[in-house]
Amino acid sequence: MKNENNSMVQQLVDQAIAEVENVSQDDKPFMVRDLFLGYEWNRLSNYIRAQVGFGFFHQYADNESISQVEILKKTARNQQLYRKK
């Protein structure tokens, strides 16, 4: 079960990273959940959502100087905000 979750999380992180290409550069912040259709995101458990967010964050935090995404502050609900560079 754990390997299945890891594989699914990695696929979702890859999907989110690919979707960044479709985000406009209008300085409007976005969250990872914005990169998915509402029903797709809502079907995920809170645990999987957190893992996807963690994976997405570290994809850009580890390569921030060459990344296409700027990491911003968190919301009051502790959700990470991003902006396309």
N, C-alpha and C positions, 0 to 999 in steps of 0.2 A: 504494500500500500504506500509506503514512504517513497519508493522509487517512482511510482505512478504519480504521486503528488509533485515530486521534484521535476519530472518530465513535463507535467502539465503547467507548472509554474514557469519553467523555462520557455515553453511555447508561448505562454501569455506575455511574458516579458519581451520576447522577440517580436510578438505581434504589436505590442505597445511601442517599441522602438521603431518599427517600420511605419507605424501610424504618425509618428512625429513629423514625417515628411509632409503630411497633409495639414499640419497646423500652420496657420498664417503667422507672419511675423509682424503682427500689429501691436506688439507689447502687451497683449492680454495674457495674464497668467492662466495656466491650466494645471489640472491635477491628473494623475494617472487614470482615474476613472473616466475622465473626459475623452480618453483615447479609445474607449470601447463603446459599443452601443449600449444603451441603458439596460436592456433586458439581459445582455451578456454579463455585464458587471453585477447586476442584481442576483443572478443565478449562482454566483461564486460565494463560497463561505467566507466569513470574516477572516479566517486563518489564511485562506488562499489569497484573498485581496491584500492582506498585510505582506505576504511573501512576495507577491507581484510588485507591490510598492517598494519593498526593500530591494529587490533585484533591479528594478528600474533606477532607483536612486543610486545604487552602487555602480551601475553601468556608467553613469555620468559623473559621479563624485570622484571615481578613480581616474577619470580622464578629463577633468573639468577644463583644462587649458586648451584641449583640442575638440571639445564636445560642441555639438550643435544646440545644446540645451543649457540654460543658466539655472542654477538651483537658487530658489528664493527662500523666503521665510516660510514658516508653517502657519496654517490658519488657526483660529481659536479652537477648532476641533482636532488639532494636531495632525492635519493633513498637509503634506508637503506640496508646495507650489513650485512651478517651473515656468520658464519663458523661453521661447525659441529665440536663438541669437540671430 
